[in-house]
Amino acid sequence: MKKTSYTLLVFILIFNLVGCGQQNMPVDESVLEADWEAITENVKGTTVNFYGWGGSERTNRWIDEYLKKRIQEEYHITLNRVPMDIDNILSKLLGEKQQNVEKGTIDIVWINGENFYTAKNNELLYGPFTEKLPNFNDYIDQDSVEVKTDFGFPIDGYEAPYGKAQFALVYDQERLDQAPKNHLELLEMAKDNPGKFTYPAPPDFTGSAFVRNVIYDIVGSEQFMDMEPNQEIVREAVQPAMDFLKRLKPYLWNQGKTYPATIAQLDNMYADNEVFNTMTYHPYAVAGRIATGTFSSGSQIFLFDKGTIGNTHFLAIPQNAPNKAGALAVINFILSPEAQASKYDPENWGDLSVLSFDQLSIEEKKRFEAIKIGEGVLPIEELLSHRVPEMPADLIPIIEDIWSENILKGE
């Protein structure tokens, strides 16, 4: 029985590789040795499973309505979006590795920061693959620190940039006269409007970013870039910020006894006028929410004078992805000027582009210049001039634990 099954499997593999006289394409790790024409020809009719955060309707809609359609037109690939929190994705990949599952179900994973650090350190990812992508080579500034590293951790070609994010706060100009420019003005605003400000509890991605922005505003960012991931060292460095957050706590929504669990929950609270603020990692998405009436017309993003954290989110391919070639094709299309411009448009998503504008043609630049960024946002130049680097990935879980001990559980 085993011998018969093995013979049948060999026959099927040989038949698939010969495939109607087409140029043969190696499978699995050898796919990186195939030329691009062979890769794109042989992925026709296949399915690519795209796993990632599904908490944003706008992001989901862009994938489902734009990206799926164009991937089908461009490569005849069926794109299947699977919403799943990154913690569950990593647990799934780790479990499959422990069970020696050679063919999993995830082809592409939306990832960055400490999650990429965990995945790469545990050898869960396939690569290096980025140099195989024509659009990565043509349009990405490969010397950029935001392309070479992810939260201070070397990428080494194991993930491709998807979009850029920058933390920004949002307030309603019809309910607040002026946005705070630093942590002290934020405290005064909260005191003047008790119960009308809050933030998501870490480890929510955006809530965690708010805490790190407060840390930067109080003690600066430089000391963290080469800091040892030691609990006591980090605790000492961030203690002034924890002390500030304790002072802020009584003036928060529900007196800081509870916090929104997710940024989506805070967005809903803001839209329902329960609080005066929300926050975002996608500042241009605010314009789209104003246009649809989700956010009030008086909504406006603002930044601290010392800057706000910016980072890049990425796409990776699991080591046991069943359709690695299809994943390469999809990621390559996402790095095209067409896809990046569509994603940049606030009416679609409002995600900042990862392309190097110096590497775009005149017509490709015009595509971006024609996009109206909408109401309630700041010019891209102002955002970038206030952009500060992310902390190294291995510090973030430590800071989240310190926040939980001092703020969530503390009196």
GIWOPE-V841046 format. One record per run of one state. SS is the DSSP state (H for helix, E for strand, C for the rest). FROM is the first residue (numbers start at 1). LEN is the number of residues. Records with the same first field share a line. If there is no record, write none. Layout:
SS: FROM-LEN / FROM-LEN
This chain:
C: 1-1 / 22-6 / 34-2 / 43-4 / 53-4 / 76-2 / 84-2 / 99-9 / 112-1 / 122-3 / 126-4 / 133-1 / 140-5 / 151-2 / 155-5 / 167-1 / 173-10 / 193-12 / 220-2 / 225-6 / 250-3 / 257-6 / 272-5 / 281-1 / 283-2 / 293-6 / 303-5 / 317-1 / 319-5 / 335-2 / 345-7 / 353-4 / 360-2 / 370-10 / 386-1 / 389-4 / 409-3
H: 2-20 / 28-6 / 36-7 / 57-19 / 86-13 / 113-9 / 130-3 / 134-6 / 145-4 / 183-10 / 205-15 / 222-3 / 231-19 / 253-4 / 263-9 / 285-8 / 324-11 / 337-8 / 357-3 / 362-8 / 380-6 / 393-16
E: 47-6 / 78-6 / 108-4 / 125-1 / 149-2 / 153-2 / 160-7 / 168-5 / 277-4 / 282-1 / 299-4 / 308-9 / 318-1 / 352-1 / 387-2
